[in-house]
């Protein structure tokens, strides 16, 4: 199942996003995220997504952000995290 990311991924969204990703990893679920709806993303949520990717890798779980919106692609590139999203 691919879970959609919310439109606004700012600092207040980082905590809930972290909890969601952590819960999925603890349950052994792959982290497959749809980034199509993302309109705005800040560095806090980029850090959470990066940590989620690392946690998934440590648990041998798949991680992917598919259908990334332009805002997500742009911010990932600005942060030097081009490989975080699947274009």
VOGU-3710 file (C-alpha; in Angstrom, 3 decimals, decimal comma):
1> xxxxxxxxxx> 0,000/0,000/0,000  1,268/3,470/-0,847  0,489/6,114/1,783  -0,057/9,705/0,639  2,051/12,475/2,127  0,105/15,561/3,245  0,136/18,801/1,248  1,916/20,787/3,960  5,028/19,251/5,485  6,264/22,074/7,689
11> xxxxxxxxxx> 7,802/21,971/11,169  4,506/21,207/12,977  3,990/18,243/10,627  7,390/16,705/11,470  6,287/15,075/14,735  3,221/13,317/13,334  5,160/12,256/10,226  7,935/10,821/12,401  5,402/8,893/14,494  3,724/7,473/11,394
21> xxxxxxxxxx> 6,995/6,341/9,834  8,287/4,899/13,100  5,080/2,929/13,615  5,278/1,479/10,107  8,892/0,373/10,608  8,077/-1,152/14,006  5,295/-3,155/12,331  7,658/-4,276/9,569  5,726/-2,412/6,897  7,454/-0,961/3,842
31> xxxxxxxxxx> 7,639/2,830/3,673  6,017/3,566/0,329  4,916/7,185/0,162  3,083/9,152/-2,526  4,391/12,710/-2,758  1,936/13,992/-5,374  -0,024/16,202/-2,960  2,975/17,951/-1,398  2,709/21,711/-1,875  5,251/22,788/0,730
41> xxxxxxxxxx> 7,983/20,954/2,629  10,548/22,223/5,086  13,864/20,876/6,226  12,413/19,325/9,398  10,224/16,979/7,366  13,034/16,289/4,906  15,116/15,177/7,892  12,273/12,968/9,100  11,942/11,371/5,657  15,693/10,794/5,519
51> xxxxxxxxxx> 15,631/9,201/8,975  12,688/7,069/7,856  14,656/5,865/4,842  17,593/4,960/7,088  15,337/3,155/9,578  13,730/1,213/6,751  17,152/0,241/5,413  18,303/-0,967/8,852  15,164/-3,124/9,035  15,580/-4,355/5,442
61> xxxxxxxxxx> 12,283/-2,701/4,461  11,586/-0,973/1,159  11,457/2,825/1,116  10,266/4,978/-1,770  8,643/8,336/-2,357  6,817/8,068/-5,662  5,001/10,701/-7,721  6,846/13,567/-6,027  5,294/16,976/-6,548  7,584/19,694/-7,944
71> xxxxxxxxxx> 7,845/21,346/-4,505  9,137/18,099/-3,006  11,626/17,504/-5,823  12,895/21,082/-5,594  13,399/21,075/-1,820  15,060/17,661/-1,886  17,460/18,933/-4,560  18,192/22,140/-2,614  19,021/20,034/0,436  21,267/17,729/-1,610
81> xxxxxxx> 18,824/14,845/-1,170  17,986/14,235/-4,832  18,031/10,480/-4,233  15,297/10,739/-1,602  12,548/10,882/-4,234  11,762/8,680/-7,199  11,134/10,852/-10,248
//
